[in-house]
Amino acid sequence: QIRAIPSGKESMFPVCPLPGDPRTGGRQHVHRQPGAVTSGALPVLLLVVFASHGVAEAQQSGIFSLSTCIVEEASLTLLQTSANVTGQAGTAHPTLKSGILIEKDLIYSEESGLALDVYYPPLGTELRPAVIMAHAHLADKSAQSDWAMQFAGWGFVAAPANYVSSSGKQDLTDAVDWLRQNAATYGIDPERIALAGYSWGADLAAKAVIAKHADVQAVLVVSGATDQAVGMVEDYHGKQLPPFLIVQAEDDKHVAADDARALQAAIEETGTEAELVMYDSGGHSAWKTHRDDFDEHVQAFFARVFGELPALGLMIQATSSPV
């Protein structure tokens, strides 16, 4: 079970120097260039320490944990033997934050020049599910960094993607295709990819899947169900859709609660699972007002659709909106 640590606790963890870290005087770096294949025996650059943030406090809060050490902005070698990234990496190697590896500004579409970031737990023997994340209107992928960290802490490969509103459905489809093409690089199970969005991004995510452009196996719609999406489901009636989780509030002044109900009903009529979580209050950011319940529903949905994920021991709490 992944549990969130109280905010402000991250600074209490130790900083661990790594081989190749300038602070250790090391010189050992292996750079993975875009499009190149890394081969041969590479050193394992993942140090794990066990630490607690005060026994008394941990016992009182019920969070007595073992955690991976944190290296802020330290350059790491990505340990891979079959890397083949088609995008243009903004950095030659990932950084590590709170136990999560991060690669930023990877170009997923040469035609549009749009980029995404990739957040992922250290590579292991098991393939992991992935989620493409669509931000709200007038935001960008950086607004989803905390949400991506949380998904990665749950065992996902999370990829917040930029898009252009006028071509959002195609942009998100391109992002999904790019991630699937690079599944081996990030240890992704290509049959367990989801599309998630908030507000405008949720609407575009739903439409991209309903129109059968984006090939995903699950969809998370947060405060973004619209009557247009409902109409698209009716137009594509008879085609198999992936399971949907729709999150909405009755008092949302931007998105009508009735549209969320209508979207759920329309999807269910196709024979596909559609779960609706309706909150009485919280408005357009009801996910935040009801955060613990929201997280439980999201985790339960993906566990049901993708199967249980192994606990990573990473304790990450998203503090900003999934926009």
HELIX and SHEET records of a PDB file:
HELIX    1   1 GLU A   10  MET A   12  5                                   3    
HELIX    2   2 PRO A   22  THR A   24  5                                   3    
HELIX    3   3 VAL A   55  SER A   61  1                                   7    
HELIX    4   4 LYS A  141  GLN A  144  5                                   4    
HELIX    5   5 SER A  145  GLY A  153  1                                   9    
HELIX    6   6 SER A  165  SER A  167  5                                   3    
HELIX    7   7 GLY A  168  GLN A  181  1                                  14    
HELIX    8   8 ALA A  183  TYR A  186  1                                   4    
HELIX    9   9 TRP A  200  ILE A  210  1                                  11    
HELIX   10  10 ASP A  227  ASP A  235  1                                   9    
HELIX   11  11 ALA A  257  GLU A  269  1                                  13    
HELIX   12  12 GLY A  283  SER A  285  5                                   3    
HELIX   13  13 ALA A  286  THR A  289  1                                   4    
HELIX   14  14 ARG A  291  PHE A  306  1                                  16    
SHEET    1   A 4 ALA A  74  SER A  75  0                                        
SHEET    2   A 4 THR A  95  LYS A  97 -1                                        
SHEET    3   A 4 ILE A 100  ILE A 107 -1                                        
SHEET    4   A 4 ALA A 115  TYR A 120 -1                                        
SHEET    1   B 6 VAL A 157  ALA A 161  0                                        
SHEET    2   B 6 ARG A 128  ALA A 134  1                                        
SHEET    3   B 6 ILE A 188  TYR A 198  1                                        
SHEET    4   B 6 ALA A 218  VAL A 222  1                                        
SHEET    5   B 6 PHE A 244  ALA A 249  1                                        
SHEET    6   B 6 ALA A 274  TYR A 279  1                                        
END                                                                             
